[in-house]
Amino acid sequence: MSKVIDVHTHMYTAGWLDLLKRKGGPDLTVEAGLDSPETVCYKGASFCVLDPPHFDFELRVKNMEKAGVDMAVVSMPPPGVIWGKGEVCLEAAQMTNNEFSQAQKDHPEHIRWMAVLPWEYPEMAVEEIKRACDLGAVAAIVHGSINGRHLTDPDFAPVWQELDDRALPVLVHPTYPIGTELMELDRYALIASTGFMIDTTLAISKMIFDGFFDRYPNLKIIASHAGATLPYLAGRFDRVYDTTERAKVKISKHPSEYLKHIYYDSVTYAQESLELCVNVATPEHVLYGSDYPFNLGDMEGCLARVNNLPEDVKHKVRGDNAERIFNL
């Protein structure tokens, strides 16, 4: 049976949380909520429930073994280190990357990791990529938007160029999307159910139509949560391309071709959604993910849906594709 490698799974660190509490305000706060004693909020809108497993690698490994997961490529999700002044962002990034590197040393059979970066400070981010890779990082993570700025913003070009030069996988993970307040996403946990999907979908859509993947052909972009709504929109993207000249300004092939160039995790909660993702992405571009240890996370359920895929597909998704793109 193929190895199971989880490419969408998260950890925080105690030092990072302490720094966030002291330096994250006024927009980012840590408050008691209905679902956890500590929840990270953006202007009062909860988007990140913190629980003890987020900080405990020993417990993580035990739960992985229980669920039948062999290896995890851990990452720090939003709010990451995109808050505070430059030196604070860098301190938070270095603290996290150092701890993840140590976790890999402590659990070499089970743990690999993605670098977290101070994206708003490109020179610092480039240097941290170099340092993190020297420490053993096999990938990087980026938010779907960065404090109201799109990933195609020219200021981020040096960071993308460094990542492209290294041909690193990059997990695009959603955060509170641009326009959170206008869309009233502070209600009913709408950031988790809808806002995250908006953030990822818009981020990758802009990349496609902006010619991003032609500029950075070596990047291995992973679209979180089975691509959010991207697989469902593939036909619409192509129809707009065929009928609208404005969609052709920077690209010369159908958007669905770019959707086959990127990668997707398996974090979706319906079998038919996963199967649609595989059909749009091709079996070589879907990777097992669980979103552990968030309350939405589901190591067993996500793996069961992967195992229900056709025999020639499921082994690629379980771990073969991850071994290839992360050079594991």
Beta strands, then each sheet from edge to edge (+ up, - down):
strand 1: 5-10
strand 2: 28-31
strand 3: 38-42
strand 4: 45-50
strand 5: 71-75
strand 6: 111-115
strand 7: 139-143
strand 8: 145-146
strand 9: 149-150
strand 10: 169-173
strand 11: 220-223
strand 12: 263-265
strand 13: 286-287
sheet 1: 1+ 5+ 6+ 7+ 10+ 11+ 12+ 13+
sheet 2: 2+ 3- 4+
sheet 3: 8+ 9-
end
